[in-house]
Amino acid sequence: MIWEALGSASLGLALALVASRRFPERLPDRRLVLATGPVAALVGGLISHTVFGAGHVPVALCVALGVSAALLSLLLRDAPGRRQWRRDTLRTTPAPRSVEPGLVESGLGRQAPARPSA
């Protein structure tokens, strides 16, 4: 159990070091990144050890690495100077198609009557 915890923490620290060197302008303070990586990996390793039990060390280390990567990705910000504005989805949605005249007469094109809520 202690080796799983140490392995998970060291994997998280290694991932945090790589992330802080690869994306220094997109991450907050380096101390926060270097603390988040090992703690997240340790939590992920302990949860996977609890779920899978003893004897599944590679699985526990993979889960620890995944949890650490997920939490470190939450710290990422947009790159400076590359801000992308989102389009308004309501304005870019095409207009609904008109219903064919034969469907309205047969009752297939009608909507159900509205029901009051609550």
N, C-alpha and C positions, 0 to 999 in steps of 0.2 A: 504494500500500500504506500509506503513512504517513497519507494522508487517511482511509482506512478505519479505521485504528487510532484516530486522533483523533476521528473521528465516533462510533465505537463507545464510546470512553471518555466522550465528552461526553453521549451518550444515557444511558449508565449513571449518570453523575453526576446528570443531570436527573431520572431515575427515582428515584434514591436521595433526592434533595432533596424530591421530591413525596411519597414514602413517609414520610420522616421528619417532614414537616409534617402529613401526613394522619393518621398513626398514631403520635403521639409516645409514648403510654402503652403501646402494644403492642410496640414495638421496643426492643432493647437500646441501649446507648450510641450516641449520634449519630455519633461518630467511626467506629465499626465499620460502621454503615450506609453512611456516605459513602465508606468505603474499599471495601466489598463491591460496591457498585453498579458503579463504573467498572472494577474488576478483573474482575468476572464478565462484563461486557459486552466487555471487551477479549479475554478468553479465548474467549468465544463468537464474536466477530468473527474472531479468528485461526483458530479451528477451521473456521468456515464458509468462510473464504478458502482454507484448505488443501483442503477438500473440493470446493468449487465452482470454484476457480481465480480468476484475475483477470477483471474485467469484470462481475462480479455484485455490484456495490456495494449495491443495494437489498436483495438477499437477505441479504448479510452483515450489514447493519444491522438487519434484522428478526430474524435469528437472535441477534445480540448483545443486542437488546432483550429477547428471550424468555429467554435464559440469565440475564440480569441480573434480570428479574422473578422467575424461578424461584428463584434463590439468595436474593433479598431476601424472598421469601415464606417461606423456611425460617427466617428470623430472627423471624418474627411469633410472638407468644405469645397466649394466651387473653386476652380483655378482662377487666380486674379486675371482680369482682362478677358475672360472667356465666359461671361455670363450669358446664358441663353434665356430669352424670354419665351414663356409658354404662350401658345395660341389659345384663344378663347374657344373651347370646344363647342359651345352653343352656336357660335357664328360660323364655324367651319363645317358643321353638320349639314348634309344636303337636306333639302326640303322633302317631306314625305310624298310618296307617289299618290296620285289621285286614284280613287277606287273606280273600277270599271262599272259602267252603268248596269250590266247584267247582274252583278253581284249585289247591288243595293236592292234591286227588285226582289231577288230571291231571299234576302235577309242575311246573306253571308257577309256583307260589308258593314253591317251595323254593329255598333259597340253595345255592350251590356249597359243597362242603366246604372248610374252612380248610386252607391250606397252610402248612407251617412256614416261617418267614423265615430267610434265609441258610442 
